[in-house]
Amino acid sequence: MINKISLLLLLLVCASSHGQAVRNYSNEFMNIGVDAAALGMANAVTSSTSDVNSCYWNPAGLTHLEDQEVSLMHANYFANIAQYDYIAYAKSIDNQSAWGVSLIRFGVDDIMDTTELIDSQGNIDYNRISLFSTADYGFTVSYARKLTLSGFHYGVNAKVIRRVIGKFASSWGFGFDAGLQFEKNNWQFGLMLRDITTTYNIWNINEVAYKKIADAILGQNQELPESTEITAPKAQLGLSKKFIVRYDYSILAAANINMRFTKTNDLIATDFMSVDPALGFEFGYTDLVFLRAGLGNFQKTEQIESTLINPKFKTSFQPNIGLGFKYKGVQVDYALTNLGNQSTTLYSNVFSVKVDLGQFRN
């Protein structure tokens, strides 16, 4: 029960922070990543993505579709407390353009609401405990097209964000992404601009329910948070190349430079921009079996013994590995993130399935 109450307190803190205008970390569930194949490569796929999952990584990659594809993914986070699910569908329009849709859900279910645990007489009544869920949803519509300039592709995303914290609060948000890819001499370049117009969330707070939390759990009056939250733009710059070895073997090497236009704990941090690099590799055999590895999420974490006079930081990173199997239009992938606990992020097992529906036509 203590863990559940602690989680409820955490949700309250999150809700009360929504009043800030522009936040360093906002709608972070949209930044986790999708597809076990990409996660195994530490998300370094901005330039190489070329399937249905381009809806998320870089919509420009949808122009590589020859027919229609569907993708599914499931993962557990925070010792199975949180469930992360994703589904996407994409289809080529013609040899110049394509479109797709995707849905992400990140949620914690069956959280105990203990705000009415104690009745008006001061008695504890466990029958007064109810359950609620907190869930974040991201729905995206994507469009991509080849430019008249040889080798260039562009894509755009329109996003709708829905966030619900039980009966206590909910919000709607809207935003746009834009992506670009360029190919030359077997080299691939990619640029993904997320939340380019800023993503604007409008929150609706249940004042009665909020007051119960503030009074019953915190034991003090709390002002209602403001009702707006703005997600600042982010940029991802990618470079990759695929090498073919003796026809049967392939090696895909990829790198990403992930940028936030604010100061964070990233490896390189300034008042204007913070930079977090990522490296990914994929070893393939006859386009049938794949082995993947990646390093990302490089962060500077302050140590306990750090002081103002003598600050001490440690550079942490997140190593990932993955496996994949592809046969007759069906691809199954697995990723183990944060292998060896080299960062503060807990490790997770991720599974995904991708199906090329064109392979099943009569």
Secondary structure, 3 states (H helix, E strand, C coil): CHHHHHHHHHHHHHHHHHHCCEECCCCHHHHCCCCHHHHHCCCCCCCCCCCCCHHHHCHHHHHHCCCEEEEEEEEEECCCCEEEEEEEEEEECCCCEEEEEEEEEEEEEEEEECCCCECCCCCECHHHCEEEEEEEEEEEEEEEEECCCCCEEEEEEEEEEEEEECCCEEEEEEEEEEEEEEEECCEEEEEEEECCCCEEEEEEECHHHHHHHHHHCCCCCCCCCCCEEEECCEEEEEEEEEEEECCCEEEEEEEEEEEECCCCCECEECCCCEEEEEEEEEEEECCCEEEEEEEEEEEEEECCCCCCCCCCEEEEEEEEEEEEEEECCEEEEEEEECCCCCCCCCCEEEEEEEEEHHHHCC
